[in-house]
Amino acid sequence: MSDTTQLEAWVEALAGELGIDTADVDVEALLDIAREAAHSVARPAAPVTTFLVGYAVAQGASLEDAGGSAQELARRWREEMPG
């Protein structure tokens, strides 16, 4: 099974377990957000960032707004917090 197929199967299975409609899950956007956090901040920032973005979305923010804010902060973090 390819990584892509494995990921798709995982998302379907986990969403089912959590009672989430996969139509509401933008995997590519979440991967982009995680990638930016991992590369700009630190690898462990990726899962924490996606959790916090998801939490913001659950409270009413759009994924576009919350994800965009997270990615922009990560970019600034890389520039302002070298090392």
Order of alpha helices (4+ residues) and beta strands (2+ residues): alpha-alpha-alpha-alpha
